[in-house]
């Protein structure tokens, strides 16, 4: 590490001094000359030179390219958070901790690993650490609606900001893109042709919704599974095939295509670095998406549908099987109510702040990530619009087709079960 112009032991030592409140050049601003040594004539100029947090450990910082390999290999972020935790347990407050607490509206020393803002008037919680992370979790339905329609928040994801934000976005976009093309649910609001393609698919699926709502014969394999016949693996095949045929009439799901969808979902949810590295080296993730793309003639909306929408509908039909197994419940619930019980929203969607500001009393900076927790917020009849973000510019094109499919399957399930339960006359 001497090649970088500083000694690692000295950096660690000064980090410990900083966290225990000791005055060092690092707390007043670091200046580095061509030889890599501190320029004492400038050390007191607080707001100039290199920010020791953002510029050392943030994407795009002055020294990031030089220390990236070392920082990632040695898990520097996790170690810094451990130091922060230790500092918070002491009686002495450092300038950095005061900055974090001021940014998050905390007046007294906290014991959180990362400082967070959680206000009584809303459910937003901001996790903020300079240069490392700036993420806001939103669980309140009204706040999710407001943010999802606020032009200050978009899917126009930038590659600059706190390192944890950058890594999260990189992973997401790497997984949900193919050959340089980003999947439709991750495109910015103003992306050329996005709105037109979304509206075209919405209109096309609405026509399909009218066809499946009343339980046509093509839904019988799904209805049979709900009545208790078939394995979970069989349902995966049936659902993926039903979705695939919205894009290609001859789409035929296979064990390989279902496995491909599972690989992508596992990659999206996994925090296992070795697994992610293995998928990248082996190319299995790219092959999985390429296979699915070939089955829907390259339509990326079809690819994401056979991956993510498939899983949500599978979850819904598992719930429907439970409803159908209870004679008292299925006889008392309406078709609309049964379908609604079986609607599942994505766990969360991501938006990024395009500017600095305040929303509902929660401050944010340009690049802050907002995680809209749709899975929990969409519970209850008043919030079912959040399943598909129906009131947003990013509404899901399948907002009518999915409920119609569930209604159609339930209609066939009831018809068959009621016919089998009718008392038979004397032989």
C-alpha positions, 0 to 999 in steps of 0.5 A: 500500500506504500505505492498509494502514498500513505501507510495503511497502519497510519491510516488505521491509527488515525481512523481510531484517533478520529473516532475517539475524538482526537484532533488529527490532520484527518479531522481537519481536512487532508491535502496530498501532494504529488509525493503523497505526503501531507501539505502542512501549509494547507492542512487547516483549510477545512473545506478544500482538498480531499474529503476523507470520507466521500473522496476516499471511499465513494465512487468517483472520488479522487482516490477511489480508483487507487484504493478500490481493490484494497478497500473491497478486498479488506471489507473496509466499510464493515470495519468502519461501521464497527469502529463507529459502533465502538465510538458511539459507546463512548462519552466523547462525540466526534465531529463526524458523528455530530455531522451524521446526527445533525443530518438525520435530526438526532439530537442525542447520542445514539447506539445504532450501527448506522444513524437513522431517522425515524420520525413520529409523523411518518414511517420513513427511516433514513440510514445515513453515513457520509460516503458509505450509505444513504438509504431511506426505507418507506413503508407508509402507503400515502408516502409511497404514493407521494414519492412514486409520483414526485418528479424528484425521484426516478429510476434514472440511476446514477453511478455516483454517491455513497459506496453502498448505494452504488454497489446496490444499484450496480448489482441491480442493473447488472442482473436486470439487463441483457446485452446492454439493454435494461429491463423495462421496470428499471428504465427512467421515466423520461427514457425514449419510448418507455411510456409508449411501450408500457401503454402498448403492453397495458392495452394488449394485456387488458384485452387478454384480461377480458378473455381469462376473467370468466374461466376459459378452458385454457385455465383448467391446468391451473385450476386443477393444481389449485384443487390439490392435484400436482406438485409445486414444480408443476405449478411453476411450469404452468404459470411461466407458460401462461405468462410466456404465451402473452408474448409468444403464443407457442411459448412452452415452459421447460424445466430449464426455463423455470430454472433460469428464472430461479437463477435470476431471482436468486441472484437478485436477492442473494448477498453471497459474494462468492455465489455472485462471483461464481455466476459471473465467472461461469456466465450462468446468469447471462445464459439464463437470461439469454435463454428466456429472451430467446423464448420470447423473441427478445422482448425484455418485458417478456423476460422480466414477466417470466421471471418476477411476475411468475413468482408473484402469481405462483405465490398467489396460487399457493394461497388460493390452494389454501382457500380452496381446501377450506370448504367453509371459507370457499363457500363464503368468499366472493370471487373478487375477494378470493382473487384479492386475497391472492394478489402479491406485490413485489417486496420493494421497488427502488427510486433515486433522488435526482436532487437534494431536498426534503420529503415529508420532513425527511431530508435527502441528498442527490443520489439518496436511494428510496426503498418503497416497501410495497409488500408490506404497504399494499396490505388492506383493501384501501392500499391494493393499488400499491400492488401494481402502483396503479396511480403511478407513472410506473404502473405495472402493465399487468394490473388488470390481467393478473386479477382477471387470471386469478378470478378465472382460475377461482371460477373454475375451481369453485365450479368443479368442487361444487359439482363434486359435492352435489349429493348423488341421486339413488342409483 
